[in-house]
Amino acid sequence: MEQEIAEIERELRLIGRHVAMGAFSETCDRGPHLERSAYLLLSRIEIEGPMSIGQLAEAFGLDTSTVNRQTAALLRAGTAERIPDPDGGMARKLRITPEGLRRLHADRTWATEGLGVVLDDWSPAELAELARVLTRFNRAVESREGRPWPRPGVAAPAPDLPARA
């Protein structure tokens, strides 16, 4: 089992390298791409709706100062805007702008088209199996962290809570 775990670690590291070299590159024929952190933050806001800095920090397991810097970049780029809490709370929330949605969707299209090229000779069954295994892996990580990632149209599983002594 150690060898299999080592092989999985290597392949995950290589996936990270491919993403860094491809889907999140600085430019392509569609113009500049969003920074990785912007892509992730905007993706989460798109799924959940307006979120506060604190909510984003908790969702990503990051320090609020880190998220504050990242969201300041979103505001400067015009991809997000601050709004009053729609639920009447004190904290202001960040909402994705039409420009943010346009850029997020353009990046997502570019990335999925790239995946389509790479996976062009895979059968529908192989694609479904890869999606199933990746989802299972990500849900296992999310369960350990206690921070499930929302998926459109899918109810999030309850996080596994540690046993009380």
PyMOL commands that set and color helices and strands:
alter all, ss='L'
color gray80, all
select helices_A, chain A and resi 2-21+36-48+53-60+64-77+98-118+124-145
alter helices_A, ss='H'
color red, helices_A
select strands_A, chain A and resi 80-83+93-96
alter strands_A, ss='S'
color yellow, strands_A
deselect
rebuild
show_as cartoon
